[in-house]
Structure formats: structure tokens, C-alpha cells
Amino acid sequence: MKLERILENCGVLSVHGNTDTDILSVCSDSRKITEGALFVAVKGFASDGHDFIGKAVGNGASAVIYTSQEALEAQGGFMEGVTYVLVASSRHALAIAAANFYDNPSHKLELVGITGTNGKTTTVTLLYNLFTSLGYGCGLLSTIANYVGNRKSEAVNTTSDPVTINSLLAEMVEAGCSYCFMEVSSIGMEQERVSGLKFKVGIFSNLTHDHLDYHGTFAEYLRCKKLFFDTLPQGSFAVTNIDDRNGLVMTQNTVAETVTYSCRTIADHTCRIIEESFDGMLLSIDGRECWCRLIGQHNAYNLLAVYTAAICLGADREQVLTALSTLGSASGRLETFRGPNDISVVIDYAHTPDAMENVLKTLRDIAPERQLICLFGCGGDRDRTKRPEMAAVAQAFADRIIVTSDNSRTERTEDIMEDIKAGLDMRGRAKSLFIPDREEAIRTAIVTAPQGATILLAGKGHETYQIIGKEKRHFDEKEVVAGIFAEMKEMEEGR
């Protein structure tokens, strides 16, 4: 594609060189530059792409997008045969250039995005499975994985970089997909990863404490979430949870049609739980009963969001309700494993105070007579303020607490555990164990649990690794639990 076409709407300030040149790829990583590429120099948190302009040109870049003339001069200035494009924002330019390079694939299918603190992965996964079951070709961009039809690829971030997003969307269009469902994070919005995309439906789930290590304040976190709805186009739908105090704040300035959902009050679409067990729950959605395999009030909200979005997309109500009854949750979201001694181990990704409270409340409500054990840790190099808050939640709802490691990264696990301990009073500390090694902690939780206990393993969910220091180690909680259950069964049979 010609550079001139790629630069449309990129905020170009000036050009040095020829825009009638063929571009074979768009990239913001100088290490991945190949012959004929357009290199976009983006200033990040760990490094500045402007420092690698010379390397990118040396690797074969035909054109460079940049924002700092001074930085360019430090890299040797203009090089013969290379086109240099000065823009106001290289983040914005990268997103628009990527969309243009792949011929704006988001305009060729129905793109649905969801933002919020909790529920994003479950909701987009349910939507993907729902519309696939209705016979449509679908794509999925989520925390757990990306799908083009049935073809799976690894996901690195909740919201990928613009080149990856548009590349995958182009593959979906080529594969004949009619819909794509994607998670939209606050960081992704702030970094303009979804700029240039055309959304048909935007969904707001909820807003609670998370990512303050990045955003600094809750107000900034909210602003970045709200940006998603502020930028929805005319003719789209803004689906919002009005039970959250920020639900209507999100849609204040949107030109999209606002559609509300609620489990507590009057809204365009409503839901309530009629009955619930470990096997699922009976819901009343817009007055129609529907049995679902998921559990918990938070999943009632997720299912209602899915239903509401599906109606906005023109799906038949009865077909949607029938399909919802067949769907399971996303990997690592309230996955239950039954073991010896009538023990139930529940694995969930809950890594915020609100998410963990939702899960613990659900488990407590379903089996109030069972002892409830909560095992969790907190990520290193991330928001420290939520650590004592998560401890307070565990203390309020669990009979026993085991504090352990999560992804400690470059922090000492023991230091993170001390931050968590600060949220426990004397009563909470009396029922808590502190075991840094997560596998040892899980083993302790299971082998010391009384008959019929429910054990929540919170924080890892679908992840099959732990990051300790800068090393990413294989660690799959499902494998760990299965191994411990097998050992217990062998011991029982050997008696």
C-alpha cells in the first residue's frame, strides 16, 4: 500500500521525502522492522522509539513517523531514500496507520467492545460462544486468547497493540467472520490502541479499584474508561450497567444510542436470580426464565450484558435465551473441581477487592454450611493500595485465609504479604497462614481442609505461569490441584 494512503487522518504536520512509496508493513518495534516497513517511533514508559530510529532505518525501514525533530537529529537526521513524517501524536498515528494499512477491517464486520474493571473476559467469551452457536463466523480478542473463527492464538495484553488488532481483524474479515468481540482496557484507551476502530456496540460492566499504579487516581481511571463511550460513532449502541454508580456517567457525552441493563431496578433489560446452586442458576431475564450453567450475581450481570448486546445486534430473543442455557464460563472464571473428602476447589481470576468479594459472596451463599477457605496473593510492581483491601475482603467472608504469592515480579513476595497483612485485624490474622510458595500454599489448603470445604484459589485463573523476578515460570493451578487430588486418592486407596 502507498504511504500516502496509510497517512490519511494520521495528524501529519510535515513530510520530508516521497509519500508515493510502497509500504509492506507497519511496526513500532525496531527489532521487528523488515525491508519496506513504516516505523512509528512511540515514546513508552520503559523506552522511547525515537532512540531506535537509526536502527529501524538500518533494518530496512522505508519511512518513519516521529514527533520530535530533536530526537531525530540525535539519530543522525534525515537519511537519503527514507521518508520522514512529523505528526502531533505518534500513538494516534500508529493506530490510524495500522487501520489504514489493513484497509479498515473494523468497518467490514460488527465490532463489539466491553470495558469495565471486572467481567470483560467472561462477557466477550460468552458473546463469542453465543454467536458462534447461532451459526455466525466470529472473532474474539480477549485476555485469555484471540480467535479467528476457530483458530486460536496467544494473547499478550488485555487490549493488544493497534497493528496486532487490525491484523487479526483483517484475518477475521478474510475468514468470513460477521462479528468480533473484544476487551477494551483503560490502558488500551489511554494509549490509543483502539483509535480508528469502528464499534457497533460498546458495553460498560462496572468500575471498581484497579490499575491505580498506572492511572494514579480513580478519576483518571474513570476518564480513560469513559473515553470509549465518548468516541463511539453515530448509529452504534452504548450498553451500560445502571446498577453501577458510574453507569450513566459513562454515557453522558456519547452520540451512540444508550441501552441500560440492571439486576436491581427498572431498565431497558432486567434480570434476577430465582434459584442457585453449584451447578448453575435459574434466571428471569426480561420476564422469561432461563437456566444457566454459570453461578453468582456477578455472572447474572455478565449474562444480562450478553443478552442486551445480542438484542442490540438484532438477534432473536428466544434463540438467545435458549443458547445462553448451553454456555459455560471462560477459562479460570469460577471453575470448580471436586476432590476427595467432598472438597470443592474453585479457581478464579479475581485479583481486585470487588471481584474477590463477588466470588466469596457467591460461594458463601451457595454453600453456607461449608467451611470457606480463601487463598490469594497480589501482583508485584502493581497497585499496592489494593493489597490491604483484598485482605479485608477475605477476612469478612472466609473462615480461613492463606496468603501466598501471585506474580511477584521484581518485588519480594514477603514484602507483598506484609502489605496484605496490614488489612487484617487480630481476628483476621488469627485465621490466616502466610506461605510464600504458591504450590505449597495450595497443598496446605487442600490437605488440611475439613470434609466438604470450599477452597477459593484467587488471582491466577487462566494463567499457566508465575512471574518471579523477571523469570516467567510454568505454573498451572489446574495441574497442581489435579496432582494433589491424585495423591490423596492414592493414599486413600492404599489404606
N, C-alpha and C positions, 0 to 999 in steps of 0.2 A: 504494500500500500504506500502511496505517496505521502511524504512527510506533511505536505500542505494539508491534506485531508485529515491526518491524525491531529494536527494542531488546532482544528476548529473548536472554538469555545474553551480553549485552554488558558485564556488570560494572557496572551502574548503581548509583551511590551516592545520587544525589538528582535530582529533576526540578523545574524551575521552568517552569510552563506546562502546556499541554494536549497529551497524547500521542495523543488521538483526532483527529489531523490527518493529512491525506493527504500523503505524500511522493512526489515524482515522480522524484527521482534522489538518489544518494549520491555525495559528492565530497569530496576533501581538498585541492583546489586552488581557492582563492578566485576565481581568474581564470576558472574554468570553471563557476562557480555560475550557475544559472538559476532562474527563479521556481519555488518549491515544493521546493527542494532541501534535503537534510540535509547540512550542512557539518561535517566532522570535523576538528578542529584537532589536527594531529600535529606534534610537535616533531622537526625533522630536523637534519641536520648544517649545512646552509647557512642555513636559516631556520626559524622557529617559526610554525606555523599559527595559534597564538594571537594573533600580531601582526596577523592578517588577518581576525579575526572580524568587525570592523566593516565591512570591505569586502565580506565574504561576505553579511552581512545586507543591506547596501546593494544588492547584486546580486540579492537576492530569496530568500535562504535562509529557510526556514520554521522550521528547527530547527538547533541547534548542539550538537555533542558536544565537551566540553572536559575538561581535567584540572586547570587552575589557576584558582582564583577570583580571585587577584591579577591574573593576566594578563587575565581577563575584565573586571575593574574598570578596568584600564588602557585597555580598548577601549570604555569607556562603560557597562559593566554591562549589566543586563537591559534589553532593548528590548521595548516593547509589541508583542504579536502574534507573538512568536518564542518557541519552546520551547527551554529550555536544559537539557542533560543532563550532569551531572557523572559521570565514570567514573574507574575506577582506572587504566586504560591506554587511551589513545586509539588506539594501534596495534592492540591486540587488538579494541577496539570497532569500528574501521573494517573489519577482516576479517570479523567476525561480522555486522555490519550489512550489508555487501555481500552475503554469502552469503544472509542472510535476505531482503534486498530482491529478489534474483533467485530466491527460492524454493528455495534449497539445491540447485542443479543437480548438484553432485558426487555427490549421493545417487541420481541418476537415470541414471547411466552408470557404467562401470567405469573408475576413475581410477588411472593408474599413474604414479608419480613416481620419478625417479632422482636421487641425489645422489652427489657424489664430486668429485675435482679434475679428472680427465680422463675423456673418453668419454661424457659426458652427451648431447651433441648427436647424436653418431653413434648411440647406443643408442636414444634416443627416435625418431629419424628412421627407423631400421630397423624398430622396432616399429610405427610408423605405417604404413610401406610394407608390412610383413608382413601386418598385419591387414586393411589395405585390399585386398591381393591375395587374401585369403581370403574377401572378399565383405562385410566389415563396414563400416559407416559409422564413420569415425574422426576425431578431432581431434588436433591437435599444438600444443603450446606449447613453443617452443624458442628458443635464442639466435638462430638464423638467421631463422626466420619462424614465424608462427602460422597454423594451418589449421583451418577449419571445413569438414569434408568436403574438397572440392577447392578451396575458396575460400581464397586466401592473403591475409594481411595482415602488415604490418611488425611486427617485434618490436623493442622498445627495450631491454629488460633480459632477462637470462637467466631470471629469475623476475619476472613483471610485478607491478604493484600489485594489491591484492585486488579492486578494482572491475573492472579490466580482465579479470582471471582469471575472476571469476564471470560477467561479461557474456558472455565468449567461451564459457564452459561452458554458459550458458543458450542461446546460439545453437546449440551442438552438440546439445543436447537437442531443441531445436525442429527441427533439421535431421534428426533421427532417428539421430544417432550413438550407437553402443553403447560405444565406448571413447574415452578421451583419454589421451595420453601426454605427460608434461610434465617439464621440468628443474626441479629444486629446488635452488637455490643456498644456500650457508651464510648469505649476507647476507639472502636471502629468508626463511630460517628465523628469523634473529635479529630481523628487522623484522616478523615475524608475517604475512608476505604470504600464507601458505597456511593460517593458522589458520581453523578452520571447514570445511575441506575434508575429505571422506571418501575416503581412498585404499584401493584394493583390494590394490595391490602397491606396495611400496617397494623400490628397488634401490640397493645400495651398490656403486660401481665400485672406487674406490681413494682414498687420501688422501696427497697429497704437498704440496710447498711452493707456496702461493699465498695471495693475499688477506691477508697479514700486515700490510699497510698499513692495513687496516680492522680486523681482529680483534686485532692487537697481538702475540699469541702463538699458537704452534701448538696449545697445549692449548685455547685458546678457539675456534680454528678447528674443532678436533675436536668440542668440545662442541656447537657450533651444527649440525654435520653430524648428530651423534648425536640431537639433538632430534627430527629427522624420524622416527627409528625409535621413540623413546620415546613418541611421540604417535600411532603407528599404532593403529587400533582393533582390537578383538577380531574375529576372522574374516578378517583380512587376512593377507598374506604379506610377510615381510621376507626379501628375496633378497640374499645377501651374498657377496662375493668373499673366501674364506678364505685366498687366497694373499697378500692384503694383511694386514700385521700388525695393522691395526685392524678387520679384517673382522668378527671376533666381538665386539670391543668395542662396535661399533655396535648389536648386537642383545642386549646384556646385560640390558636392562630392558624389552624390548618384550613386549607381550602378543600380538603377531602370531605366526603360525607361521613359524619360521626355516627357510629353504631355502638350502643352500650350493651354491656352484659353484667349480670350481678347474681350472686347467690344469697343476697340479703334484702334487696329492695326492688322496687319497680324499675325495669329497664327494658330495652328492646328485646333482649333474650335473657331468660332466667333459668336457674337450676337449684334444686335442693336434694339433699341426700335423704332417702326414705329408710334404707337399712344398709348395714355394712358389716363385712367380715374379712378375714384374711384372704378369702377367695375373690372378693370384689365388692361392688356396691350397686344398689338399686337407686337410680336417679330419676327425678322428674325434671325433664327439660322442656320448657315451654308447655308444661301440662301433659307431656307424653312420657310414659315410663320407659326406662332404658336400663338394662343390666350391663354393667361394665366390669372388666377384669381388673381395673386399677382401683386403688384404695386411697382414702384421705381427702380431707376438704380441699387441700391444695390441688389435688388431681381433679376434683369436681370443677374447679376454676379452669384448669387446663383443658378439660373436655368441653366445657362450655365455650371457651375461646375457639377451639377447633370447630365446634358446631356453628358458631356465629360466623367465623371466617368462611366456612363452606357455604353457608347460605348467601353471604355476600358475593361469592363466586358463582352463584346460580345453581348450586347442587340441590337435588330433591331432598326435602326434609326427611321423609320416611326412609329413603335409601341411606342417608347419613346416619340416622339413629340405628338402623339395622347394622351398618358397618361398624359403628362405634362399639357395639357389643362384642365384636370379634377381635378388637385391637388390644395388644399388650403394651407395656410401657417401654421406654428407651432403656438401653443397657445401663446398669448401675443406678437405676432410679427405683427405689423400693423393691429391689429384687430379694425374694425370700427363699432361704434354703433350710429345709427341715433335716435335723440330725438326730443322733441317738439321745435318749433321755427326754424325748419330746421337746428338744431345744429348737428354736427358730432363730436363724441368723439373717438379719436384714442388712443388705448393702445399699447405701445411698450416697449420692454425690454431695449431700448437704454440707456446705462449707461457709455458710453465713448464719448468724444468730436466728434470723427469721426462718430460714429453710430448715434448720435443725429443730426449731420449736414446732414447725408444722409436722415434721416426721414423728417426733416424740409424742406429740399430742395424738396423732393418728394411731400409733402403736398402743398408747395408753388407753384410748377409747375402745379399740377393738378387743383388747385382752386385758381388762383392768385387774384381773386376778393374778396375772403372770408377773414375775419379777422382771423389771425392765433395766437392762444394763446398757449404758451408752459409752462407746469407745470413740475417741476423736483426738485430733491434733489440729494444728493451724500451720498454714504455709509460711515459710521463711521469706524474708525480703518482700513482704506484702503488708497490708494494713494491720498494724499492731493493735489498734484500738478495739477491734472486734474480738480479740482473744479473751479478755475477761468477760465480755458479754456472752460468748458461747459457753463459758464455764457456768455462768449464772443460769443460762437456759438448761444446761444439763442437770444442774443441782435442783432446779424447780420440778423437773419431770422424771428423772431417772432415780431408781433405787440404788444403783451402784454406778460409779464413774471410773473409767480407765482413760487417763490422759497419756498420749503417746506422740509419735512423730507423724507428720504428714509429708509434704515436700519441704524439708528444712532449708534446702538450697544452701546459701553461704552463712546462715545463722546457726548457732549451736542449738540443737534440739532442747537441751536442758534450759537454755535461756528462754526459748519459746514457751516451754512448760511452766516456767516461773511467771511469765506474763499471764498465762491461763490461770494459774493458781490464785492470782490476785483477785479473780472474780468469784472465788469460793469463800464462804464464811466457815466458821468452825464446824458446823453441821455438814457442810459440803465436803470439807477436807476429810472428815471422819469416814465418809463413804467412798473415798477416792483412792485409786492407786496410780502411781506415776511410773510408767515403764517406757523408756525411750525407744527400744526396739519394737517396731510395729508388729512384726510376726510373733515375737514373744508375748506382746500385749494381747494379740488376738487369741493365741493359745491359752493364755491365762484366763481370759474372759470366758472361753468355751468350756475348758476342763473344770473350772471352779463354779460354773453356773448351776443353780439348783434345777431340779426337774421342771420342765415346762417353761423355762425362762425365755424371754425375748431379748436378743442382743443386737443392738444397732451398731454397725461399723460405718461411721460417718466420715465424709470428706474425700474419699478416693473414687468411689463409684465405678465408672467405666475405665478409669486409668489402669494401665497394666505396668506401671513403673513408679519408682520413687526417685526424686532428685535430692541427693545428699551431697553437699558441696556443689561441685559443678558436674558431678557424675550422675548420669541417668541409668538407674539400675532396674532390671526386670523385677516387678513385684505385682502380682495379680491376686487380689484378695479372694477371688473365687477359687483359685487353685489352692491357696493357703487353707481356706475353710474346708474344701473337699479333702485335702490331705489329713487334716486334723480329725475330721469325721471318720475317715477310713481307719486311722489309727485307733480311735475309740471303739469302732465296731470290731476290729481285730482283737482288741483287748477283751471286749465283752464276750466274743465267741470263744476266746481261749480260756475263759474261766471254767 
